Amino acid sequence: MRSSVKGRGNVAATADDTEEHTARSASPSPPARRRMGPGAMLVSALGELLITAGLVLGLFVVYSLWWTNVLADRAADKQADKVRDNWAQGPGAGTGDGPASFDSKSGIGFLHVPAMGGDDILIEKGTTMKVLNDGVAGYYTDPVKATLPTSGKKGNFSLAAHRDGHGAKFHDIHKIKDGDPIVFETKDTWYVYKTYAILPETSKYNVDVLAKVPEESGRKKAGHYITLTTCTPVYTSKYRYIVWGELVRKEKVDEDRTPPKELR
């Protein structure tokens, strides 16, 4: 007598059980699995590596094109709130009076481009990755120094921003057409520009587009210009996309901060 289930008592053997055991013993054994050769093992391992690499690449794309936008927009919104709060506190709050108050690391004002959606784009000093990665536009300090509109001097207010990832503030720059408005908002003044020239592609080393008189845009005389620059094609940094505008008027900001007609 055998115990077929340990710890649960004895179960008597039966004829049927004996016959089943005999039948099982007589049945043929299943064929042995063939061992994979070195070549097949290599292909299998390579396939697994490619699948893993694809997943990692997919996650990186999600991080680069979505999550960096989320983080950058949060940072930009927080900084923009600080700038507007300072403006609301009265003349020269936190930075002192006069044009020098606009040259601040916290932000000098906001860019509005209806053709790109019309969002408030905070403008800060510099065009390094550290600045632009916070979801803002930056004005050039190198290799050609931008001329701030608040200075009252003629020159080129040259700006840069990311086209994809990190807020992608200039993602829709290709939607800007000749004649479209570009508005720069400061605490006290609206600067209204009109687009007059577009360069869809140029070398990243072409710094002439940033000149005080951007002759590549067709202008030969000093004036009050604005230049928007970003990478092209989308999702690459091989070339630069350029948009030029020229100041057509200034408007004082009223107590309700009523935007100019171009933004209504």
Secondary structure as UniProt FT lines:
FT   TURN            6..7
FT   HELIX           15..26
FT   HELIX           38..62
FT   HELIX           63..67
FT   HELIX           68..88
FT   TURN            91..95
FT   HELIX           99..102
FT   TURN            105..106
FT   STRAND          109..112
FT   HELIX           114..116
FT   STRAND          121..125
FT   HELIX           129..132
FT   TURN            133..135
FT   STRAND          137..139
FT   HELIX           149..151
FT   STRAND          155..160
FT   TURN            166..167
FT   TURN            169..172
FT   HELIX           173..175
FT   TURN            178..179
FT   STRAND          181..185
FT   STRAND          189..203
FT   TURN            204..205
FT   HELIX           207..210
FT   HELIX           215..217
FT   STRAND          224..232
FT   TURN            234..235
FT   STRAND          239..252
FT   TURN            255..256
FT   HELIX           261..263
//
